[in-house]
């Protein structure tokens, strides 16, 4: 069974036992984190696509370590202006191992016909009442 989860603004296709690097989560090594934003579930029987999320589904993972990615050099230069700027960036990452992919079946809500009663439509503007009252002179 596999799942597509959303974390850190990115989507990851995961299954049990996968090791992945995601943007930093606030958890220490050895802690268990759970993801409830499951966009899609799949197995041998078929796939379930959420709208936007699959209700009742969950992915649990164990935090292996907190690391920093390789340094990226950001160099900007304006030609003929003697203007240069050099910056570096190291992204903080969390390394996870997926332990469980849980798909809980959720029963669909039953809607009754009585609950969807029609409401009386409002009168149109400028409509004249058709009732005439007789007045005695």
N, C-alpha and C positions, 0 to 999 in steps of 0.2 A: 504494500500500500504506500502511496506517495501523497504528498500535500504540497500546495503552493502557498507559502506564508508571506506576509508583508511585515517587514521591520526595517526601521531606519530609512524609510522612503524607497526601499528596493524590494524586489520579489525574489524568493528563493524556492526552488523545487527541492524538497527534502524527503527522505524516507528513513526508516529506522537504521541507526548506526552511522549515518552520515556525519562528517566533521565539516563545519563551515565557519567562515570568518565573517562576522557582521559588525556593523558600527557599534560603538561602545554601549554596553548595557550596565546599569548600576547593580552589579551582583559580584560577589567574591567567587574565587575558584572553589569548585565543589558544590555550589548552590544549584538548585533546580529552578529553571525559569520556564514559564508556559506562555505560549502564543495563542491568542484567540482570534486573530485576524487571519482566518483561513480563507483564501480566495477560491481554491479548488481542491477536491479530493479525487483520487483515482485508485482503482485496483483492477483485478481480473474481470469483475462483473461490469465495470463501466466507470464513468466519471460523474462527479457531481460538481456543478459550477454554482458558486454563490451569487447572490444578487444584493449587495456586493460581497457579503461574507456568507459562508456556510454556517448555519446555526447549529450549535451543539458540538461542533468539531473543535479539537484542541491538539496542539503539539507540545510535548514536553521535552526539554533538553537540559543537559548538565553543562555548566560552565567549566571549561578546562583551564583557561588562563586569560589574562588581560595582557594584550601586547600592543606594540606600536608598529605600524607599517613602515616600509622603506621610505626614505626621504625623497620627496619630489622637489626639484628645483624649478622655481618660477622666475624667469628672466625676461624683463621687458626693456626694450631699447627703442629710442626714437632716433632715426637716422639723421645725420648731419646736425644734431642738436647737442651732442656730448651729454646725453641724458641716458643713464642706465639705472635699472633697479633690479636687485637680485634678492629673492626671498626663498625660504625653504619651508616645507610643510611635511609633518608626519602625522598620519591619521591614527587615532586610538581605535583599536579593534578588540572584539571579544571572540574567543574561539569556543565554539559549542559542539557538543556531540548529541545528536538527536536520540532520545531514549524511547519515546512512544509517539505514535500517531493515533489519536483517538477520534473515532467517528461515531457520535451518538445519534441514533435516528430520532428525529423530532416529528411527532404527529402533526399533520396539517390541521389548522383550526377549521372547525365546521361552522359554516355560516348558515343561519336559518333564514327562511323567506320572511318570517315575521319581523326580523330585526331590520330589514330593509324596507320599511313602510314608506309610502309616498307621502310627501308633504303637500299641502294645498299650495297651488301656485299663486303668487301675489297678483292683485288686480293690476291691470295696465293703467298707466297714467292717462288721465283725461277720459276714462270710461265713466259713463253715466249710469246710475242705478235705474233699472227698468221698473221699479216699483213706484206707482203713482198713488198718492193719497187723495182721497176725495174730501174736499172741505165744504162745509155747509155755510151758505151766505145768509 
